[in-house]
């Protein structure tokens, strides 16, 4: 009898790959109701399952899986103190944090923004804007309207003076007031003095948060972008090459691929078809594979 980890060997034939896809017994009806909901288009609750799936793989007890996850997220140094980084999901603030399990140094910040998820702009102080500009997280355009009015420091009624600046309505107050706001990644980057990687298929960070209409850009060096397809292809390429992968880790990787790839597939146009590497095809669950073939870029 062949080993249960045979599908993770690097050498295989096209016939063997087709068999590996076909043997996955997970039908779509076996998924829990919340998993099916996570696969629907424009579902804003990406943190419920997709981010948890990212954290489950990033917190694997197998260091090789953690290193593969870190490299797939384009982390330059996937190890610290001789061990792979632990990448966990967070319910509040930044979506993903990568830390060292020995010295507890914070080494990575990540934000997941699939199509349809809210931008999560947060009320910000004028000091945060100054710090973000000084740290080159925010790049002001020549059309930037000028210094932020003092009234933007507190909840206020938007006037003609502060209307050119981004604002967010205050909730829970009888009077219709608003506050100056900035994307959450700006606060996270300034607070920790490090880049925040954006996992998204919505273009650059500036396009994702639509900052151009307010005459500023997010520095791509401080808010780099990693597309879902690039991340999943890189992860699959490394995981498939690993021998003796535990069944729990294999299931976690396959579930992560299913949740992220199906969410991406809702929004793929024929002219924007994605590339599915052979290792990624091998890890696709059976019920995902027929749909994924429609998204694949022609050779």
C-alpha positions, 0 to 999 in steps of 0.5 A: 500500500502506498504511503498516505503522504505519496501526493506530497512527493516532488516526482509524479506523472500527469496520470498520478496527479490526476489520480491524486485530485480524484481521490479526495473524498471531500464533497461540497455537501460535507462542508459546514454551513459557515464554510459555504458562506465564506465562499460566497461573493462579497462576504465581508467576514473574511476573518471568520474562516479564511484568516483562521485558515491562514493562522492554522497553517502558519501555526503548524507544529511542523516547522517546515510548513511554517517556513513554507508559509513565511516564504509564500508571504515573501518574508525575507527571513522566515526563521528567527533564533533557529526556528521558523516564524509562527504566523497567527491570525488576530481577531483585532487589529492586523489580520496576521502577525509573525513572531519568533517562538523563542525571543517573541520578536515581531517579524511580520504583519499582514492584512488580508483584503479579498474582493468585497471586504471592507477597507477598514479605515479607522479614525486617525489623529493629525499626529498619525498623519504627520508620523505616516508622512515622516515614515514614508508610509503615506506619499502625498501628491502635489494635489494634497489640499494642505495642512489638516484643519484643527477641527479634524482632531475631534468629531466634528461636522464636515465643513468646506474646509475639511471636506477634501480630506478623508472622513468617516461618520461617527456612530452613536452620536445624535448629531451627524459628525465625522472624524478624519480617517486613514486605512488601518494598515497605516496605523499598524505600519507606523505603530510597529515601524515595519511594512504591512504585507497586503494579501489581495487581488484588488491591485496596489495598496492605493487601489485597494483603499482607493486613496487616489481620490484623496490625493495621497498614495500608500508607499508600495515598499511599506505596504507591499502586495501579494496576490492570492494566486502567487501566495497559493502557488508558492505555498503549494510548490514548497509543501508538495516537495516535503516528505512525510507531511502529517495528515492534519497539516495536509488537511489544513493546507488543502482547506486554506487553498479551497477557502482562498481560491474559491473566494478569488474565483468569484471575481476572475474575468476571462482576461484576468485568468490566474495561473495554477501551478501543477503542485497547486492542482495536486492539492486542490480538493476534488470539489474545487478542481472543476471550478478552478479549471475555468479560472486557469490561464491558457498556456 
